[in-house]
Amino acid sequence: MTSPPERVTAPPERRPAPPPEADAQVETFAVAMPGTANEGQATAAATGQPVRIGLLLPLRSETLGRAADAVRAGFMAAWERDRAGFEVTVVETGDAAGDVLPTYQSTLAQQDMIVGPLARSAVTALAASPLVTKPTIALNHPEDREGTALPPKMLSIGLSIEEEARQVAEWAAREHPGANVMILSGSAAWQRRIASAFAGHAAQVGMATKTLELAALNGYLSDPELVALRARLAEQPVDLLFAALDAGQARQLRVALAAPPLGEIPLYGTSSLNPGRVSLYQGTELDGVKLLDLPWQVERDSPTVTAYPQPVPRDEERLTADMERLYALGIDAFRVAREIALHPGQPIALDGVTGKLSIDFGNGPARVKRVEPAAVYRNGVPVPVSTTP
């Protein structure tokens, strides 16, 4: 059975969060607020009634509970800052579509808009159903993103590492027109998706690509394969490399190719190359590597980012980069919902903590574009750089 919704109509008290329910498998994030909510902002409804938002998250899921709680914490932090005229109800679900769809339907009757679901399978099922009759902001993309048409009242703002890869391809093509690119990928499903997305878009922007999948054992790239890669690049030079790898693997790659001239080949990647503050290692092996990531990760001193509190896990362990990105997604999810409520049917341009968002919602098929900032490793840390559009 679905847990009763948690209705939030006032800022939570500043006290430690209670321990999570035994069956929820949720890591609770504290929120250290730097200031008070903005006062005097316009209410969203002309009648003066608050706009009711149902935040539908798989907080009872063993696999997605922790991610859902990161989104919830970010959403509530943004709501607390700009809460006037809005009422939020947090609705707990599992991650199965059979649980999410009935809960969505019952919640919809009590709310003016829904934010969620988060599970990709639930988003897919909801998009294929006739249930979406009020504005719904999905936090993930359907499983077949290109082949699934969203209902007119449904908007997806989920983070997409494939879209990052396509943006990296455009960036690389601007800096190296007509480049010959080698794509280096691991065997994980997400790495193959990144490699495929980059290759597909690289062809559209005039670059030639070839892909090499590297074997990995316990996350470490094979030394013999790295030796063979050095020999191959010496015999068959390329203009640049794209790494569909994680940060540790990219570091191995850079060490293996450190000697000139291989060490001078430009290397590009996505946010997968940034482990965030969870990493204590600050070596310089990745210096010069170019990547895209969220403003929340690479523009931490910007006014947009500093306007919101940093998440703090209850057990004081360092947050992974992925949990921080989901927290940032929660912040922007509220901000998008707020803009839709305040300016229905109008185009939205939002300087978000997940990127610059351009949204058209309410006039035919919803369109979302997220542009993430470019960064380059310097002294072991990704720092933002300007690029030519």
ABEGO torsion letter per residue (X at the ends): XBBBBBBBABBBBBBBBBBBBAAAGBBBBBBBBABBBBBGBBBABAAGBBBBBBBBBBAABAAAAAAAAAAAAAAAAAAAABABGBBBBBBBBBABAAAAAAAAAAAAAABABBBOBABAAAAAAAAABAABABBBBBABBBABAAABBBBAABBBABBBAAAAAAAAAAAAAAABBGBBBBBBBBABAAAAAAAAAAAAAAAAAGBBBBBBBBBBBGGBBBAAAAAAAAAAAAABBBABBBBBBBAAAAAAAAAAAABOAAAABBBBBBAAABAEAABABABAAABGBBBBBBAAAABAABAAAAABBBBBBAAGBBBBAAAAAAAAAAAAAAAAAAAAAABBGBBBBBBBAAEBBBBBBGBEBBBBBBBBBBBBBBGGBBBBBBBBX
